[in-house]
Amino acid sequence: MSFIARILRSAAPPRKLKNSGAAAEDLAAAWLTRRGLRIVARNYRVRGGEIDLIGEDGDTLVFVEVRLRSNAAYGGAGASITPAKQQRLILAARHYLQAHGERPCRFDCVLLSALDENKLEWIRDAFAAD
């Protein structure tokens, strides 16, 4: 491998971050399932937004944002769900509801400070789609 190729390769974002995000979603999905949520979709993407997990809690559709932040220096996982991020989630949720039928829904967040169930916080009705 050439010197330039090695430099460009080392400048690429590490795959570990993407893999840890998927691992956090796997952990959250399993944890929520054990608490009664039925996961119906994962990584639902539309132009301008994505929803990590979509579940059913009885008759209520639950849109779940999963955040993993091992460093609390910038406010931890919860602080990363900004109003702009909430609007992107709401946009994706509206698209999902249009495609799959309107029904009661809520927005939950699963916050992790490590890939450990003991470091998981589930916030139901974390924000509204006003």
C-alpha positions as CSV (number, residue, x, y, z in Angstrom):
1,M,0.0,0.0,0.0
2,S,1.3,3.4,-0.9
3,F,2.1,6.1,1.6
4,I,-0.7,8.3,0.4
5,A,-3.2,5.4,0.5
6,R,-2.2,4.7,4.1
7,I,-2.7,8.3,5.1
8,L,-6.1,8.4,3.4
9,R,-7.1,5.1,5.0
10,S,-6.0,6.4,8.5
11,A,-8.1,9.5,8.0
12,A,-11.3,7.5,7.4
13,P,-13.7,7.4,10.4
14,P,-13.3,4.3,12.4
15,R,-15.8,1.5,11.7
16,K,-15.9,0.8,15.4
17,L,-18.2,3.8,16.0
18,K,-20.8,2.5,13.5
19,N,-20.5,-1.0,15.0
20,S,-21.0,0.3,18.5
21,G,-24.1,2.2,17.4
22,A,-25.5,-1.0,15.9
23,A,-24.5,-2.9,19.1
24,A,-26.3,-0.2,21.2
25,E,-29.4,-0.6,19.1
26,D,-29.3,-4.4,19.4
27,L,-28.9,-4.1,23.2
28,A,-31.8,-1.6,23.4
29,A,-34.1,-3.7,21.2
30,A,-33.5,-6.8,23.4
31,W,-34.0,-4.8,26.6
32,L,-37.2,-3.2,25.4
33,T,-38.5,-6.5,24.1
34,R,-38.0,-8.0,27.6
35,R,-40.1,-5.2,29.0
36,G,-43.0,-5.8,26.6
37,L,-42.3,-3.7,23.5
38,R,-42.7,-5.5,20.3
39,I,-40.1,-4.3,17.8
40,V,-41.7,-3.9,14.3
41,A,-38.9,-2.0,12.4
42,R,-35.3,-1.0,12.8
43,N,-33.3,1.8,11.1
44,Y,-36.3,3.3,9.3
45,R,-34.9,5.9,7.0
46,V,-36.4,8.6,4.9
47,R,-34.9,11.6,3.3
48,G,-34.0,13.9,6.2
49,G,-34.5,11.5,9.1
50,E,-34.1,8.1,10.6
51,I,-35.7,6.2,13.5
52,D,-33.5,3.6,15.2
53,L,-36.3,1.4,16.5
54,I,-40.0,1.3,16.1
55,G,-42.0,-0.7,18.5
56,E,-45.6,-1.4,19.7
57,D,-46.6,-0.9,23.3
58,G,-50.2,-2.2,23.2
59,D,-52.0,0.0,20.7
60,T,-49.3,2.7,20.8
61,L,-46.6,3.0,18.2
62,V,-43.3,3.8,19.9
63,F,-40.5,5.6,17.9
64,V,-37.2,5.0,19.8
65,E,-34.0,7.0,19.5
66,V,-31.0,5.1,20.8
67,R,-27.9,7.1,21.9
68,L,-24.6,5.8,23.2
69,R,-22.1,8.2,24.7
70,S,-19.3,6.9,26.8
71,N,-18.0,10.4,27.5
72,A,-20.2,12.8,29.5
73,A,-18.0,15.8,28.7
74,Y,-20.6,17.3,26.3
75,G,-23.6,16.4,28.4
76,G,-23.8,12.7,27.8
77,A,-26.2,10.8,25.5
78,G,-29.3,12.8,26.4
79,A,-27.7,16.1,25.4
80,S,-27.1,14.8,21.9
81,I,-30.8,14.6,21.2
82,T,-31.1,18.3,20.2
83,P,-34.3,20.0,19.0
84,A,-33.0,19.6,15.4
85,K,-32.6,15.9,15.9
86,Q,-36.1,15.7,17.4
87,Q,-37.5,17.4,14.3
88,R,-35.7,14.8,12.0
89,L,-37.2,12.0,14.1
90,I,-40.7,13.6,13.9
91,L,-40.3,14.0,10.1
92,A,-39.5,10.3,9.8
93,A,-42.3,9.3,12.2
94,R,-44.8,11.3,10.1
95,H,-43.7,9.5,7.0
96,Y,-44.0,6.1,8.7
97,L,-47.5,6.9,9.9
98,Q,-48.6,8.1,6.5
99,A,-47.2,4.9,4.9
100,H,-48.5,2.5,7.6
101,G,-51.6,4.2,9.0
102,E,-52.2,6.8,11.7
103,R,-52.4,5.6,15.3
104,P,-51.4,6.8,18.7
105,C,-47.7,7.2,19.1
106,R,-45.0,8.5,21.4
107,F,-41.2,9.2,21.2
108,D,-39.0,7.4,23.6
109,C,-35.2,7.6,24.1
110,V,-32.8,4.9,25.3
111,L,-29.6,6.4,26.6
112,L,-26.5,4.4,27.2
113,S,-23.2,5.4,28.8
114,A,-21.7,2.0,27.9
115,L,-22.7,-1.2,26.1
116,D,-24.1,-2.5,29.3
117,E,-27.7,-2.9,30.3
118,N,-26.9,-1.6,33.8
119,K,-26.0,1.7,32.1
120,L,-29.2,2.0,30.2
121,E,-31.9,4.6,30.8
122,W,-35.3,4.4,29.1
123,I,-37.2,7.7,28.8
124,R,-40.8,7.3,27.8
125,D,-42.5,10.2,26.1
126,A,-39.1,12.0,25.9
127,F,-40.6,14.7,23.6
128,A,-43.8,15.5,21.8
129,A,-44.4,16.1,18.1
130,D,-46.1,19.5,18.6
